[in-house]
């Protein structure tokens, strides 16, 4: 692919919202702009090119994005004198030409499958001095964005998409409409990419897809995710994580592959969304409460020490108090180590948006607070069990509060902080795996001291 060098010397800033797939796409955007001779800066106010990679799963993301883009109108002039504001990701795919009214000062809009077209769109916009909105949300992108240059945020971690799109059409979810139907990468292509990442010093990969459990169904007539986990585990990679994992497609074969592949971390994000079978049916999740708990039981039988996290929605249309109590009891029975909790957000164009719900907002808010309190208690209890143990931490860098304290994640994906030992420097540890003795367990993180040499 020929890259546009006419952008050489311009500065850029990429701001990312939403899921891990957006973070991966952002790394490809940065790689493209690097290849065009652009220079990354840390603040949007200092950038000639500002790129927003957007998420439209929840309503507040729209409002937040509009505020961010609008703030660029009054920002100081960039080094070149002309700032180009670009919007990519799911909101861009959803709005297309309508971005003119959604965010009037956007100059470039590119959809979820048009990342490769960004340099061309920026050049066209700058040639017109921002007087015309450049839009590409229809580009028939036959390859995956993994074919594009990458600018990884961390040298030791890489996002590896194995598929894109979703066939599930949960009644509340906009993703199938903005990401399209499921499309898998070739098996050998994924394994070869991980091998090359290992050779480049990567210690951990996260396999990405809207529903990784159905990987390969479109190419090979049946899912091959379990087989893929085993193959990636033989590449020499130290750590494997993956997301997202739909409960209805998580097979016993995949559970066995997780348990038998040492590089697969003992952590799984399994979105329940609700503990009520009636609500799950209206959500079109295609499993019942009993089936979800049966799956959790099989997972924990194969991997007794696994950390299970989840997503939970409060206030889905027509949710009753009993439905909500079923969610609370599911959290207790499943024994989640952590959970992301959300108040239902109506997404235009989805089936659930057509359901009128008489439930007062204050009732939904009170339920949400009760759930958040329970999740906090469960996370605290889970982390207390880690106190006094040694945990293997992949070190990521200094904490936000102190350059003398490093932060990383345990195999169970718990955040761990530890002070740099006397006589050592951060560079001795960043990107390495080190044992940390857990001296203190808090609700959201662990704190400890180094108990081994980095490896």
C-alpha positions in Angstrom: 0.0 0.0 0.0 1.4 3.4 -1.0 1.2 5.9 1.9 0.7 9.6 1.5 3.9 11.4 2.3 2.2 14.8 1.8 1.3 14.6 5.5 4.9 14.4 6.6 5.8 16.6 9.5 2.3 17.1 10.7 1.5 16.3 14.3 -1.3 14.0 15.4 -3.2 12.8 18.5 -5.5 9.8 18.7 -8.1 9.6 21.5 -9.9 6.2 21.9 -13.2 5.3 23.5 -14.9 2.0 24.0 -13.9 -1.6 23.5 -10.5 -3.3 22.9 -11.3 -3.5 19.2 -11.2 0.3 19.1 -7.9 0.3 20.9 -6.5 -2.1 18.3 -7.9 0.1 15.4 -6.3 3.1 17.1 -2.9 1.4 17.0 -3.4 0.9 13.3 -4.4 4.5 12.8 -1.2 5.6 14.6 0.9 3.3 12.5 -0.6 4.7 9.3 0.1 8.2 10.3 3.6 7.3 11.5 4.2 5.8 8.0 3.0 9.0 6.4 5.7 10.9 8.3 3.4 12.3 11.0 4.6 12.9 14.6 2.6 11.8 17.6 1.9 14.4 20.4 0.4 13.8 23.8 -2.3 16.5 23.8 -5.0 17.2 21.1 -4.4 21.0 21.4 -0.9 20.4 20.0 -2.0 18.3 17.1 -2.6 19.2 13.4 -4.6 16.0 13.1 -6.9 14.9 15.9 -8.5 11.4 15.6 -11.4 10.3 17.8 -12.0 6.5 17.7 -15.6 6.2 19.0 -18.0 3.8 20.6 -21.8 4.0 20.3 -22.8 1.2 22.8 -24.0 3.7 25.4 -25.8 7.1 25.0 -23.4 9.1 27.1 -20.6 8.2 24.7 -22.4 10.3 22.0 -22.6 13.3 24.3 -19.1 13.0 25.5 -17.8 12.8 22.0 -19.7 15.9 20.9 -18.2 17.9 23.8 -14.7 16.7 22.9 -15.0 17.6 19.3 -16.6 21.0 20.0 -13.7 21.9 22.3 -11.4 21.8 19.3 -13.2 24.9 17.9 -11.7 27.2 20.6 -8.4 25.3 21.0 -5.2 27.3 20.0 -4.1 27.0 16.4 -2.0 23.9 15.7 1.6 24.0 14.5 0.6 24.0 10.8 -2.2 26.5 11.3 -4.9 24.1 10.1 -6.4 21.4 12.4 -8.1 18.4 10.9 -10.6 16.7 13.2 -11.3 13.0 12.3 -14.0 10.7 13.7 -13.6 7.0 13.3 -15.1 3.9 14.9 -18.7 3.0 15.5 -20.3 6.4 15.9 -18.7 7.4 12.6 -20.1 4.2 10.9 -23.5 4.9 12.3 -23.7 8.6 11.5 -21.9 8.8 8.1 -22.9 12.0 6.3 -25.2 12.9 9.3 -22.0 13.7 11.2 -22.5 17.2 9.7 -25.3 17.8 12.2 -23.9 15.6 15.0 -20.5 17.3 15.1 -20.4 20.3 12.7 -16.6 20.8 13.0 -15.7 17.3 12.1 -13.6 17.3 8.9 -13.2 13.6 8.2 -15.5 10.6 9.0 -14.3 7.1 8.4 -16.1 3.9 9.2 -15.1 0.7 11.0 -13.9 -0.9 7.7 -12.3 2.2 6.2 -9.3 2.7 8.5 -6.9 2.2 5.5 -8.5 5.3 3.8 -7.7 7.7 6.5 -4.5 9.3 5.0 -6.4 9.9 1.7 -9.3 11.5 3.5 -7.1 13.7 5.6 -5.2 14.9 2.5 -8.4 15.7 0.6 -9.8 17.6 3.6 -6.6 19.6 4.0 -6.5 20.4 0.3 -10.0 21.9 0.7 -8.9 23.6 4.0 -11.6 21.8 5.9 -14.4 23.4 3.9 -15.9 20.0 3.0 -16.6 16.9 5.1 -14.8 13.9 3.8 -16.7 10.7 4.5 -15.9 7.0 3.8 -18.1 4.4 5.6 -18.8 2.2 2.6 -15.2 1.1 1.7 -15.3 -2.7 0.9 -12.3 -3.5 3.0 -11.7 -7.2 2.2 -8.6 -7.5 4.4 -8.3 -7.0 8.1 -6.7 -4.0 9.6 -3.8 -6.2 10.7 -2.4 -5.7 7.2 -1.8 -2.0 8.1 1.2 -0.6 10.0 0.9 -0.6 13.7 2.1 1.7 16.5 1.6 -0.5 19.6 1.0 1.3 22.9 3.1 -1.3 24.7 6.0 -3.2 23.2 5.2 -6.3 25.4 1.5 -6.5 24.6 -0.4 -6.8 21.4 -4.1 -6.9 20.3 -4.6 -9.7 17.8 -8.0 -9.6 16.0 -9.1 -13.1 15.0 -12.5 -12.0 13.7 -14.8 -9.0 13.4 -18.5 -8.4 13.4 -21.3 -10.2 15.2 -24.3 -12.4 14.2 -26.0 -12.5 17.6 -28.3 -9.4 17.4 -28.9 -9.0 21.1 -32.0 -6.8 21.3 -30.2 -3.9 23.0 -27.0 -3.9 21.0 -26.0 -1.7 18.1 -22.7 -3.5 17.3 -24.0 -5.9 14.5 -25.3 -2.8 12.7 -22.0 -0.9 12.8 -19.4 -3.7 12.8 -21.3 -6.0 10.3 -21.6 -9.8 10.3 -19.0 -12.2 11.6 -15.9 -12.6 9.5 -12.9 -14.7 10.6 -9.3 -14.4 9.8 -7.5 -17.5 8.4 -6.3 -19.8 11.1 -2.7 -19.9 9.9 -2.6 -16.1 9.5 -3.5 -15.6 13.2 -0.9 -18.1 14.4 1.8 -16.7 12.1 1.1 -13.2 13.5 1.5 -14.3 17.1 4.8 -16.0 16.1 6.1 -12.8 14.6 5.0 -10.8 17.7 6.8 -13.3 20.0 10.0 -12.7 17.8 9.4 -9.0 18.3 9.5 -9.3 22.1 5.8 -9.4 22.9 5.0 -11.3 26.1 1.2 -11.2 26.1 -1.5 -11.2 23.3 -5.2 -10.5 23.6 -7.2 -12.3 20.9 -10.1 -10.0 19.8 -13.5 -10.6 18.4 -17.1 -9.5 19.1 -17.7 -13.3 19.9 -14.4 -15.2 19.8 -16.2 -18.4 20.7 -17.7 -18.6 17.2 -14.3 -18.0 15.5 -14.0 -19.9 12.2 -17.7 -20.8 11.7 -17.9 -18.7 8.6 -14.6 -20.1 7.1 -14.6 -23.7 8.2 -18.3 -24.5 8.8 -17.7 -25.0 12.5 -16.0 -23.0 15.3 -12.2 -23.6 15.7 -11.5 -21.4 18.7 -10.4 -24.2 21.0 -8.0 -25.4 18.3 -6.7 -21.8 17.8 -6.0 -21.4 21.6 -3.9 -24.6 21.6 -2.0 -23.5 18.4 -1.3 -20.0 19.7 -0.2 -21.5 23.0 2.6 -23.4 21.1 4.1 -20.2 19.6 6.2 -19.4 22.7 3.9 -16.5 23.8 3.9 -16.2 27.6 0.4 -15.0 28.2 -2.9 -15.4 26.2 -6.1 -13.5 27.0 -9.2 -13.1 24.8 -12.4 -11.1 24.6 -15.4 -11.1 24.1 -16.8 -14.5 24.9 -20.6 -15.1 24.4 -21.9 -17.7 26.9 -24.1 -19.5 24.4 -21.0 -20.4 22.2 -18.5 -21.3 24.9 -18.1 -25.1 24.4 -16.6 -27.8 26.7 -13.9 -28.2 24.1 -12.9 -24.6 24.6 -13.0 -24.9 28.3 -10.6 -27.9 28.0 -8.3 -26.0 25.8 -8.1 -23.1 28.3 -7.4 -25.5 31.1 -4.7 -27.5 29.2 -2.9 -24.6 27.6 -0.4 -23.1 30.1 -0.2 -19.7 28.3 -4.0 -19.1 28.6 -4.4 -17.0 31.7 -6.8 -18.2 34.5 -9.2 -15.3 33.8 -12.4 -15.1 31.7 -14.7 -12.3 31.0 -18.2 -13.9 30.5 -21.0 -11.3 30.0 -24.1 -12.5 31.8 -26.0 -9.2 31.3 -28.8 -10.3 33.6 -29.7 -13.1 36.1 -33.3 -13.3 35.0 -34.3 -15.8 32.4 -37.3 -13.6 31.3 -35.0 -10.6 30.8 -32.4 -12.7 29.0 -35.1 -13.9 26.6 -36.1 -10.3 25.9 -32.5 -9.5 25.4 -32.2 -12.3 22.8 -29.2 -13.8 24.6 -30.2 -17.3 23.8 -29.4 -18.9 27.2 -31.3 -19.1 30.5 -30.1 -18.3 34.0 -29.8 -22.0 34.7 -27.7 -22.6 31.6 -25.4 -19.7 32.5 -24.8 -21.0 36.0 -24.3 -24.6 34.6 -21.6 -23.2 32.3 -19.9 -21.4 35.3 -19.9 -24.7 37.2 -18.2 -26.5 34.3 -15.6 -23.8 33.9 -14.8 -23.8 37.7 -14.6 -27.6 37.7 -12.0 -27.5 34.9 -10.2 -24.4 36.4 -10.9 -24.1 40.1 -8.7 -20.9 40.5 -10.1 -19.0 37.5 -11.2 -15.4 37.9 -14.5 -14.7 36.3 -15.6 -11.2 35.4 -18.8 -10.1 33.7 -21.1 -7.4 32.3 -24.4 -6.6 33.9 -27.2 -4.3 32.7 -29.7 -2.7 35.1 -33.0 -1.3 34.0 -33.5 -3.3 30.8 -37.1 -2.5 29.6 -39.8 -4.1 31.8 -37.3 -5.4 34.4 -39.2 -6.2 37.6 -37.9 -6.2 41.1 -37.8 -10.0 41.0 -35.8 -9.9 37.8 -33.3 -7.6 39.5 -33.1 -9.9 42.6 -32.3 -12.7 40.2 -29.4 -10.7 39.0 -28.1 -10.1 42.5 -28.4 -13.8 43.3 -26.6 -14.8 40.1 -23.7 -12.6 41.1 -23.5 -14.3 44.4 -23.8 -17.8 43.0 -21.3 -17.3 40.1 -18.8 -15.8 42.5 -17.5 -13.1 40.0 -14.2 -11.5 40.9 -15.3 -8.3 39.2 -18.0 -6.9 37.0 -18.8 -3.9 34.8 -22.2 -2.6 35.6 -24.3 -0.4 33.4 -27.7 1.3 33.4 -29.6 0.3 30.2 -29.0 2.8 27.4 -31.6 3.0 24.6 -29.9 2.7 21.2 -32.0 3.8 18.2 -32.4 1.1 15.6 -32.3 -1.8 18.0 -35.4 -3.9 18.9 -35.2 -3.0 22.6 -35.5 0.7 21.8 -39.1 0.1 20.7 -40.2 -1.2 24.2 -41.9 1.4 26.4 -40.8 1.0 30.0 -42.8 2.6 32.8 -40.2 1.9 35.5 -39.3 5.2 37.2 -35.7 6.4 36.7 -35.1 6.6 40.5 -36.0 2.9 40.9 -33.5 1.9 38.2 -30.8 4.1 39.9 -31.5 2.6 43.3 -31.2 -0.9 41.8 -27.9 0.1 40.1 -26.5 1.3 43.4 -27.4 -2.0 45.1 -25.7 -4.0 42.4 -22.6 -1.8 42.4 -22.4 -2.3 46.2 -22.6 -6.0 45.8 -20.0 -6.1 43.1 -17.7 -4.1 45.2 -18.1 -6.5 48.1 -17.4 -9.5 45.8 -14.3 -7.9 44.4 -13.0 -7.1 47.9 -13.6 -10.7 49.0 -11.9 -12.1 45.9 -8.8 -9.9 46.4 -8.6 -10.7 50.1 -7.9 -14.3 49.1 -4.8 -13.1 47.3 -3.2 -11.6 50.4 0.0 -13.3 51.5 0.5 -15.0 48.1 3.1 -14.5 45.5 1.6 -13.5 42.1 3.4 -13.3 38.8 3.0 -9.8 37.4 3.6 -8.6 33.9 5.0 -5.1 34.6 3.5 -2.3 32.5 5.1 0.9 33.8 4.9 3.5 36.5 1.7 4.1 38.3 -0.2 7.3 37.6 0.4 8.6 41.2 4.2 7.9 41.6 7.1 7.2 39.3 8.6 5.2 42.2 5.8 2.6 42.1 5.3 0.2 39.2 2.0 -1.4 38.1 1.1 -4.5 36.2 -1.4 -7.3 36.1 -1.5 -10.8 37.7 -2.5 -13.9 35.6 -6.1 -13.3 37.0 -5.9 -9.8 35.5 -5.9 -8.1 38.9 -4.0 -4.8 39.0 -0.8 -5.0 41.2 1.3 -2.1 42.5 4.8 -2.4 44.0 7.6 0.0 44.8 10.8 -0.2 42.8 13.4 -2.0 45.0 16.3 0.1 46.2 19.1 0.2 43.7 17.0 -0.8 40.8 15.2 1.3 38.1 11.9 1.0 36.3 13.6 -0.1 33.1 14.8 -3.3 34.9 11.2 -4.4 35.3 8.9 -2.9 32.5 8.0 -5.6 30.1 9.2 -8.4 32.3 7.4 -10.9 34.5 8.2 -10.7 38.2 6.8 -12.4 41.3 5.3 -9.9 43.8 4.4 -10.9 47.4 0.9 -9.4 48.1 1.2 -7.4 51.3 -2.2 -5.6 51.1 -5.4 -6.4 49.2 -7.8 -3.5 48.3 -11.1 -3.7 46.5 -9.7 -2.8 43.1 -6.0 -3.6 43.3 -3.2 -5.4 45.2 -0.1 -3.9 46.7 3.1 -5.8 47.4 6.9 -6.2 47.2 9.2 -7.8 44.7 9.9 -11.4 45.5 12.0 -12.5 42.5 14.3 -11.3 39.8 12.5 -10.1 36.6 12.3 -12.7 33.8 
